[in-house]
């Protein structure tokens, strides 16, 4: 059931040995689970940089270098620096500085030792993760092209060829096969790129460099194709049970162009297992789980499940405006207290009224009084005086009648 | 030519269009609803403000009338003890006893020339007594309260100091107590109402400016010719200078 869900890779038939393939023109193989593993360039880089240190040979300077003299310092008082100087005489060497790293013929600073830690240990699981990532990357055409392989004319990725290739004995047929499956441009590129290395490596037994071509992976032990393909420049061969990260991701870069044989790709499932099933060859090993099963963010965001609970976009973000003083600014005051308008209006009207009535009163007072008004005022005063006296009963007392001028 | 017109529109685009339509509709409906509510509120606020204005006028007239009556009879009218205080912190933060510092923090007077309203009861009076040399306080009148809240009123919403530029802010903060506009808030403060505590706490402590014309002498009590302590009704004059 799992195989049915996996996409199918078609096996490319080979021209020469069509005798075996005459019945079934094009067979297919289910894509092994390894090719669906997560691609982790960071892990591959880390593992590659450590693994590539493991084939180093130690180098060091001679431990006697610079010390094969009996030099001694002359001390002070001789108008020379205090560096140890070669004893003796009769030769240029006498009196020359010795031992120090600054001296000519002296020992270097920190002479290199052979017991430097040359090799690195990497966790087994990390090494397997890196290999699995590299295999997965080899099935993605964009990564392979980005690494620089010429795979434009390759019919399908991952490229699988029929098992009849494993019995190829002649290199000429091997080249013919490569041409048939469209892998020859890559091998050609490698051949053309053969050049002398720039730099000192030239004189250190690393004279030539060239690009890497396709990697042929075969399934059956002792297949003849190893001898046929190994002399083609750029082409490398590997058994599926012993895949090397240094070959699958040269330089720590993912996406080597890999050509699988049918039996090799069928073996991959049993070697690496699947995401649930343990591998048969590697005890207890299961393919690594990815952090995100579905890494297509755009699809996730635009999916129904997310969009159905999403809120509408807020286009206008209201920012805080400057606070205006309502006691000075009428409009702001009205926003807060709509009654303020009528209140202010009433206050203004009342003020105007007050001013008017005061003015009237003053005008009236300042106007010169006419004769009739004057007489009326005087008479009113007299009348009031009389009522005052009568109210307070002063008339009953004789003493007051004289100067009060009233009588009962 | 006719075939080109019928382009297959992807389903996701159709769904997105439908969703956007629904949102727009919902937004429009919401807008209409809030507009209606605002209009109703406006009327309510107008009437309340009118009613309060009448109330304050009545109170003022009543006070004058009572005083005149008492004078006429030859006695005196004793004002009821004030219910509301306005406190202003007049000293800085250095060299303070930790206990008085805590009390000032409880009163929300953390900065010099900060002002808060306060209800008068035994508890607060005792607190004030302990911090007397650091504050000046008195009984604010209506004009003081109005001017303070209109000019320097800020509300506390989700721990933030928001200026009172709109009645909606007050409604958001105090709506559940029936205070929906600035006039309601002023009324609640000045007639120390049932929700004075919430209304007062909603108001962020007033940050006043240093008084124009200066203080007399911070170090002394008001009765000695200085500034600290209870200055009863003269606080209003100080507020005029500090607002």
Interface residues (C-beta under 8 A of the other chain):
Chain A: X302 X304 X307 X312 X320 X321 X323 X324 X325 X326 X327 X332 X333 X335 X336 X337 X338 X339 X340 X342 X343
Chain B: X12 X15 X16 X19 X23 X26 X27 X42 X45 X46 X49 X50 X53 X147 X150 X151 X163 X164 X165 X166 X167 X181 X182 X183
